[in-house]
Amino acid sequence: MGRVGPLELILILVALLLLFGARRIPEIARSLGRAISQFRRGMRDSMSDNNDKTDDPEDRIE
């Protein structure tokens, strides 16, 4: 029930085409791709910062 089939994808693409036009869709896709890559980069940097803090021997209490 939660899967999107080929007919639904075609309907979504047609609706996007009608709403935004053929010229705007590549711009929207490009900006969405950039946003996703920046989000992933931020998550990766955040996780590496957390790992660096826990690996620091000065922070360990013995």
N, C-alpha and C positions, 0 to 999 in steps of 0.2 A: 504494500500500500504506500510506502514511503519512497518508492523509486520513481524517477522521472524517465519516462519512455521517450522514444524518438518523436512521437506526435506532439507531446508536451514541449519538447525542446524547439521544435519548429514553430509552434504557436508563440512561445516566449520570444524567439528571434524576430518573428514578424511584428509582434507588439513593440519590441525595442526599435525596430526599423521605422515603424509608424510614429513612435513618440519622439525619437531623437533625429531621425534622418540618417542617410547613408554617410554623410561627411562627419558627423559627430561620433559615431560608434567607434572608429579607430582611436580617436582622441580619448574617449572614455576608457577603452580597454587599455591603452597605454598608461594612463594615469592610475588606473587600478593596479596594473602590474608593478608600477613604481612604488605605490603605497604598500603592497604586499611585500616587496623586497626590502623596503625600509623597515617594516615591522619585523621581518625575520632577522635582519641585521641587528636591530635593537634587542631582540630577544637573545640572540647569540652573544652580543656584547654583555648583556646583563648577566647571563649565565656564566660567562667567563670571568666577570668581575666577582661574582659570588664565589666561584671556585678559587680564584686567586686569594680572596680574603680568608677562606678556610684553610688553604694550604700554607699560609704564612706561619713559620714557626714561632714568631714573636707573639702571635695572638693566642697560642695554645697555653692553657693553664695546666700545670702538672702538680 
